[in-house]
Amino acid sequence: MKIKTGCIGFHVAFVVPNNDTARMESFLETHEKFMRETHHIDGDVEPIILCYAVLKSPELNNPLDPESGETGNTLYGITEIYNGPEGAGAHMNLGQQRESMFSELVALTNEYCVCGILGAPIIRAMG
């Protein structure tokens, strides 16, 4: 299946102090395990995940200049894309059933999230 205009996506970006990255890494490990246990990459049973990607990078003083030095924070981005609202909704329902994981996501979001695009339609895609 391909990512196309009209698919539904989530993208959440975090700025985490380097001394708290172990907490984020622990959450990401739990979240990936949840995704692998409950999501499909083919077939017709939702949630079907078209893209699941986690990015990580040191935060630079000037993101356009790698020589500018680091701020002491780490950047994380989580991107998920589903065929449509049914898959995105199934994902949310399953995630909320894992109370501990969902509580940690809410706590991390409240503390470190700098951008959350939740359940938004894909408006440009290649493929």
C-alpha positions as CSV (number, residue, x, y, z in Angstrom):
1,M,0.0,0.0,0.0
2,K,1.2,3.4,-0.8
3,I,1.0,6.7,1.1
4,K,-1.2,9.1,-0.9
5,T,-3.1,12.3,-0.6
6,G,-6.0,11.7,1.8
7,C,-4.2,9.2,4.1
8,I,-4.2,10.2,7.7
9,G,-1.1,10.9,9.7
10,F,0.3,11.8,13.1
11,H,3.6,13.6,13.7
12,V,4.8,14.6,17.1
13,A,8.1,16.4,17.8
14,F,9.8,16.5,21.2
15,V,12.7,18.5,22.6
16,V,14.1,16.4,25.5
17,P,17.0,17.5,27.8
18,N,19.9,15.0,27.4
19,N,19.6,14.0,31.0
20,D,16.0,12.7,30.4
21,T,16.6,10.8,27.1
22,A,16.6,7.4,28.8
23,R,13.0,8.1,29.8
24,M,12.1,8.9,26.1
25,E,14.0,5.8,24.9
26,S,12.2,3.6,27.3
27,F,8.8,5.0,26.1
28,L,9.9,4.5,22.4
29,E,10.8,0.9,23.1
30,T,7.4,0.2,24.7
31,H,5.6,2.1,21.8
32,E,7.4,0.2,19.1
33,K,6.6,-3.1,20.8
34,F,2.9,-2.0,21.0
35,M,3.0,-1.0,17.3
36,R,4.4,-4.4,16.2
37,E,2.0,-6.4,18.4
38,T,-1.2,-4.5,17.3
39,H,-0.7,-3.0,13.8
40,H,-0.6,-4.6,10.4
41,I,1.5,-3.8,7.4
42,D,-0.8,-5.5,4.9
43,G,-4.2,-7.1,4.7
44,D,-7.5,-5.3,5.5
45,V,-7.7,-5.5,9.3
46,E,-7.2,-2.0,10.8
47,P,-5.0,-0.5,12.0
48,I,-2.8,-0.9,8.9
49,I,0.3,1.2,9.3
50,L,1.8,2.6,6.0
51,C,4.6,4.4,7.8
52,Y,6.0,4.2,11.3
53,A,9.3,6.1,11.7
54,V,11.1,7.6,14.7
55,L,13.8,10.2,14.2
56,K,16.4,11.3,16.7
57,S,19.1,14.0,16.5
58,P,21.0,16.2,18.8
59,E,19.5,19.7,18.9
60,L,22.1,22.1,17.3
61,N,22.4,25.8,18.2
62,N,21.9,26.5,14.5
63,P,20.3,23.6,12.7
64,L,21.8,24.7,9.4
65,D,25.3,24.7,10.8
66,P,26.6,21.4,12.2
67,E,29.6,23.2,13.6
68,S,27.5,25.5,15.8
69,G,27.5,23.1,18.7
70,E,24.7,21.3,20.6
71,T,22.2,22.8,23.0
72,G,22.1,20.0,25.5
73,N,18.8,18.7,24.2
74,T,17.9,15.8,21.9
75,L,15.2,16.1,19.2
76,Y,12.7,13.2,18.6
77,G,10.0,12.9,15.9
78,I,7.4,10.2,15.7
79,T,5.6,9.8,12.4
80,E,2.7,7.4,11.7
81,I,0.6,7.2,8.6
82,Y,-2.7,5.3,8.1
83,N,-4.9,4.7,5.0
84,G,-7.7,6.8,6.5
85,P,-9.7,7.7,9.6
86,E,-10.6,4.1,10.4
87,G,-6.9,3.1,10.8
88,A,-6.1,6.3,12.8
89,G,-9.1,5.7,15.1
90,A,-8.2,2.1,15.6
91,H,-4.7,3.1,16.5
92,M,-5.9,5.6,19.1
93,N,-8.4,3.1,20.6
94,L,-5.7,0.4,21.0
95,G,-3.2,2.9,22.4
96,Q,-5.6,4.2,25.1
97,Q,-6.2,0.6,26.2
98,R,-2.5,0.4,27.2
99,E,-3.0,2.7,30.2
100,S,0.6,2.8,31.4
101,M,2.0,3.5,27.9
102,F,-0.7,6.1,27.1
103,S,-0.1,7.9,30.5
104,E,3.6,8.1,29.8
105,L,2.9,9.5,26.3
106,V,0.6,12.2,27.8
107,A,3.2,13.0,30.4
108,L,6.1,13.2,27.8
109,T,3.8,15.3,25.6
110,N,2.9,17.7,28.3
111,E,6.6,18.1,29.3
112,Y,8.5,18.0,26.0
113,C,6.3,18.2,22.9
114,V,6.9,21.2,20.7
115,C,4.7,20.2,17.8
116,G,1.8,17.8,17.5
117,I,0.0,17.1,14.2
118,L,-2.7,14.6,15.1
119,G,-5.0,12.8,12.7
120,A,-4.3,15.2,9.8
121,P,-4.8,14.4,6.2
122,I,-1.8,14.0,3.9
123,I,-1.8,16.9,1.5
124,R,1.2,16.0,-0.6
125,A,2.8,12.6,-1.3
126,M,5.1,10.9,-3.8
127,G,4.6,7.4,-4.9
